[in-house]
Amino acid sequence: MCLYNTNSIYTFIPKNACSTMRFWVATANGCINSSDNIHWIHQNNETFKPNLGDLIRAKYTFVVLRDPFRRLASCYLDKFVGQTNTSWHYYDCIKRKIEPQMLTFKQFVTSIPEVLRENIHWRPQIDFLVYEQYDDWFCVEDFAMAAETLSCRIGLTVVDTRPLLKHGTESHRRARRGKLNPGKSRPRARAPQKGRLRGQCRGLVR
């Protein structure tokens, strides 16, 4: 996604604090001006999509990554516990073997190889990378550091919007080891060269 005032590129990866980042990109680009308009982002994923020229001329590039299992947990809690369209799409992908309301997290995780690239919410993060090297690689697990760095480097204000959208795993308590049976938990390479584009610009930002 383009941030026009600073000639920057942010690579959007679903389930990686992407709602927070899309909101602040839209705010920085002057399209929305308050959290009252936060749902605008869900209908405008393509609005700030860069072209090849934008990608080549970018002065600053960054991406937010996430621990893969935490990303899957976020997907499960958001898309499956909530019985969204994504859960029914998954149901079709697994040839309707397990109804979404009966699917456990363990079953979801172990099924990933057969549905690996069927949906952007669990598709491998590497598929979304545009560059072989970014100026900054951030992680959801240390989001405060990302917010501080973005403020210093490009003047981007980033405040976590997950509470507004009821997204994220922060509101869930982590089970102690040995206290949870995952089978019963149902819903309720070498260093790349800086600046080079990956694979003829495949996956330019969804």
C-alpha positions as CSV (number, residue, x, y, z in Angstrom):
1,M,0.0,0.0,0.0
2,C,1.3,3.5,-0.9
3,L,1.8,6.3,1.6
4,Y,1.9,9.1,-0.8
5,N,3.2,12.0,1.3
6,T,6.4,10.1,2.3
7,N,6.7,8.0,-0.9
8,S,6.6,4.8,1.2
9,I,5.3,1.3,0.7
10,Y,3.7,-0.9,3.3
11,T,3.1,-4.6,2.5
12,F,-0.3,-5.6,3.8
13,I,-0.5,-9.1,5.2
14,P,-3.9,-10.3,6.5
15,K,-4.0,-11.1,10.3
16,N,-0.8,-9.1,10.9
17,A,-2.4,-6.1,12.6
18,C,-3.5,-5.2,9.1
19,S,-6.7,-3.4,10.1
20,T,-4.7,-1.1,12.3
21,M,-2.2,-0.4,9.6
22,R,-4.8,0.0,6.8
23,F,-6.7,2.5,9.0
24,W,-3.6,4.6,9.6
25,V,-2.5,4.4,6.0
26,A,-5.9,5.7,4.9
27,T,-5.7,8.4,7.6
28,A,-2.2,9.5,6.4
29,N,-3.5,9.6,2.8
30,G,-6.3,11.9,3.8
31,C,-9.2,9.5,3.0
32,I,-10.6,9.2,6.6
33,N,-10.2,11.4,9.6
34,S,-11.6,9.6,12.6
35,S,-12.2,6.1,14.0
36,D,-15.9,6.6,13.3
37,N,-15.0,5.8,9.7
38,I,-12.8,2.7,10.5
39,H,-15.0,0.3,8.5
40,W,-14.2,2.2,5.3
41,I,-11.0,0.2,5.1
42,H,-12.8,-3.1,4.5
43,Q,-14.3,-1.9,1.2
44,N,-11.1,-0.2,0.0
45,N,-8.3,-2.7,0.1
46,E,-7.3,-1.8,-3.5
47,T,-7.4,2.0,-3.1
48,F,-3.7,2.5,-2.3
49,K,-2.4,-0.4,-4.4
50,P,1.0,0.5,-5.9
51,N,2.0,0.1,-9.5
52,L,5.5,-0.9,-10.7
53,G,6.7,2.7,-10.7
54,D,5.6,3.2,-7.1
55,L,7.4,0.1,-6.0
56,I,10.7,1.1,-7.8
57,R,10.7,4.7,-6.7
58,A,9.8,4.1,-3.0
59,K,12.1,5.8,-0.5
60,Y,11.0,3.7,2.4
61,T,9.5,0.2,2.6
62,F,8.3,-1.9,5.5
63,V,6.3,-5.0,6.4
64,V,4.7,-6.4,9.5
65,L,5.2,-10.1,10.2
66,R,3.7,-12.4,12.8
67,D,4.5,-15.7,14.6
68,P,2.8,-18.2,12.2
69,F,0.9,-20.1,14.9
70,R,-0.4,-16.9,16.5
71,R,-1.5,-15.8,13.1
72,L,-3.5,-19.0,12.7
73,A,-5.0,-18.6,16.2
74,S,-6.1,-15.1,15.2
75,C,-7.6,-16.4,12.0
76,Y,-9.5,-19.2,13.9
77,L,-10.9,-16.9,16.6
78,D,-11.9,-14.2,14.1
79,K,-13.1,-16.2,11.2
80,F,-14.2,-19.6,12.6
81,V,-15.5,-18.8,16.1
82,G,-17.5,-16.0,14.5
83,Q,-18.8,-18.3,11.7
84,T,-17.9,-15.9,8.9
85,N,-18.0,-16.4,5.2
86,T,-14.3,-17.5,5.5
87,S,-15.3,-20.5,7.6
88,W,-17.8,-21.7,5.0
89,H,-15.2,-21.2,2.2
90,Y,-12.9,-23.4,4.2
91,Y,-15.7,-25.9,4.6
92,D,-15.9,-26.2,0.8
93,C,-12.1,-26.4,0.5
94,I,-12.0,-29.5,2.8
95,K,-14.9,-31.0,0.7
96,R,-17.3,-30.5,3.6
97,K,-15.7,-33.1,5.9
98,I,-16.2,-31.1,9.1
99,E,-18.8,-28.5,9.7
100,P,-17.3,-25.1,10.8
101,Q,-19.1,-25.2,14.1
102,M,-17.5,-28.5,14.9
103,L,-14.0,-27.7,13.8
104,T,-11.3,-27.6,16.5
105,F,-8.3,-25.5,16.3
106,K,-6.1,-28.6,16.1
107,Q,-8.1,-29.8,13.2
108,F,-7.8,-26.5,11.5
109,V,-4.0,-26.3,11.9
110,T,-3.4,-29.9,10.8
111,S,-5.5,-29.3,7.7
112,I,-3.5,-26.3,6.5
113,P,-1.3,-28.2,4.1
114,E,-4.3,-29.2,2.0
115,V,-5.8,-25.6,1.9
116,L,-2.5,-23.7,2.2
117,R,-3.2,-21.1,-0.5
118,E,-7.0,-21.2,-0.6
119,N,-7.5,-18.0,1.5
120,I,-5.5,-14.9,2.3
121,H,-6.0,-15.2,6.0
122,W,-3.9,-18.3,6.4
123,R,-1.8,-18.1,3.2
124,P,1.9,-18.1,3.9
125,Q,3.3,-14.7,4.7
126,I,6.1,-15.0,2.3
127,D,3.6,-15.0,-0.6
128,F,2.8,-11.3,0.1
129,L,6.3,-10.0,0.2
130,V,7.0,-7.6,-2.7
131,Y,10.7,-6.9,-2.1
132,E,13.6,-9.2,-1.3
133,Q,14.7,-6.7,1.3
134,Y,12.7,-4.1,3.2
135,D,14.0,-1.0,5.1
136,D,12.2,-2.3,8.2
137,W,10.8,-5.7,9.1
138,F,8.4,-5.4,12.1
139,C,6.5,-8.0,14.1
140,V,3.1,-7.9,15.7
141,E,4.6,-9.3,18.9
142,D,6.5,-6.0,19.3
143,F,4.1,-3.6,17.8
144,A,5.0,-0.8,20.1
145,M,8.5,-0.7,18.6
146,A,7.0,-0.6,15.1
147,A,4.8,2.3,16.0
148,E,7.7,4.2,17.5
149,T,9.9,3.5,14.5
150,L,7.3,4.6,11.9
151,S,6.7,7.8,13.8
152,C,10.4,8.6,13.8
153,R,11.1,7.6,10.2
154,I,8.1,8.8,8.3
155,G,5.9,10.7,10.8
156,L,3.2,8.0,10.7
157,T,1.0,8.0,13.8
158,V,0.0,4.4,14.6
159,V,-2.5,3.6,17.4
160,D,-3.8,0.0,17.9
161,T,-7.4,-0.1,16.5
162,R,-8.0,-3.8,17.3
163,P,-10.2,-3.0,20.3
164,L,-12.5,-0.9,18.0
165,L,-13.0,-3.8,15.6
166,K,-13.0,-6.6,18.3
167,H,-10.0,-8.2,16.5
168,G,-7.0,-9.8,17.9
169,T,-6.2,-12.5,20.5
170,E,-5.4,-10.1,23.3
171,S,-8.8,-10.4,25.0
172,H,-8.4,-14.2,25.3
173,R,-6.5,-15.8,28.2
174,R,-3.7,-18.1,27.3
175,A,-4.3,-21.6,28.7
176,R,-1.7,-23.1,30.9
177,R,0.3,-26.0,29.5
178,G,-1.5,-29.3,30.2
179,K,-4.8,-27.5,30.9
180,L,-6.2,-27.6,27.4
181,N,-7.1,-30.5,25.2
182,P,-6.6,-28.9,21.7
183,G,-8.8,-31.6,20.2
184,K,-11.8,-30.4,22.2
185,S,-11.3,-26.6,21.6
186,R,-14.2,-25.8,19.3
187,P,-15.7,-22.5,18.3
188,R,-18.0,-21.0,20.4
189,A,18.4,-18.4,2.2
190,R,21.1,-15.8,1.7
191,A,20.7,-12.2,2.7
192,P,18.8,-10.5,-0.2
193,Q,19.9,-7.4,-1.9
194,K,18.2,-4.2,-0.7
195,G,15.4,-2.9,-2.8
196,R,15.1,-5.7,-5.3
197,L,11.6,-6.8,-6.2
198,R,10.6,-10.5,-5.7
199,G,9.5,-12.8,-8.5
200,Q,8.7,-10.1,-11.1
201,C,6.5,-8.3,-8.6
202,R,4.1,-11.1,-8.0
203,G,1.6,-10.5,-5.2
204,L,1.9,-6.7,-5.4
205,V,-0.3,-6.0,-2.3
206,R,-3.8,-7.3,-2.1
